[in-house]
Amino acid sequence: MCRNIKTLFNFEPPATEDEIQAAALQFVRKLSGFNTPSKANEAAFNRAVIEVTGVARNLLGSMVTVAQPRDREVEIVRARARSVKRFGTKKD
């Protein structure tokens, strides 16, 4: 089950279709409570992922900001530093 849906807006390079779809899948998993749905719920689950992906893509494409895009590599370094501070060990 997902515990962390990542921010996708205002990054350079922009979020990829795969990243948007993965976030949609995480969101639907969180809402439904299923990591993998039963056969009875599979069609509804998959349809929801497709629909949420489209809505997320539209949202990201229509939002505007005057802020400079964030650099993915810098954000990764910051996240690792927060992890070390929080958990006391370095993850590679």
Phi, psi and omega in degrees: 000139182290148175234351187212108174263124186278150173290136181244349185276142172065049174244153174239119357289160181298163179301140179274166177301321179296320179293320179294316179295320179295320177294321178297317178299316178300318181296314180294321176300316181296314181295317185279334185083006180250132169281316174227122183285161174291165178303323181295330183255358186301315182296315180296318180298310181296321178296319178298319179299316179298315181293317179294323176301314179297316179296317179296317178300315179297317179300309181298325181284338184258347180283148179232155177206154174262353180289150176293143177299144178279146179271126183300319182295319178296318180295324177296316179297317179297318180296319178296320179295319177297322180295316178298316180296320183284315188255346175081005177228153180266130177256129178249000000 
